[in-house]
C-alpha cells in the first residue's frame, strides 16, 4: 500500500535521517530485487559487496 505525501516530504524525511537520494533509492531497489530471490540466493546477494549488488541490479533490473 502506497501512502501519498505532499511533494518534498519524503525528501525532507530521508534527509533528516542523514541519507541522500542515491542511498535511499539503492535501499529501495535492494529490497525490491531481493524479495524475488530464494533464501540462499537472498543471503548471498545481501552479503555481497555493495558494488556487486548495484551491478547485478543494474543488469537484471
BELNOR-V679713 format. One record per run of one state. SS is the DSSP state (2 for helix, 1 for strand, 0 for the rest). FROM is the first residue (numbers start at 1). TO is the last residue. If there is no record, write none. Layout:
ss,from,to
SS,FROM,TO
SS,FROM,TO
This chain:
ss,from,to
0,1,8
2,9,16
0,17,20
2,21,35
0,36,38
2,39,47
0,48,49
2,50,60
0,61,61
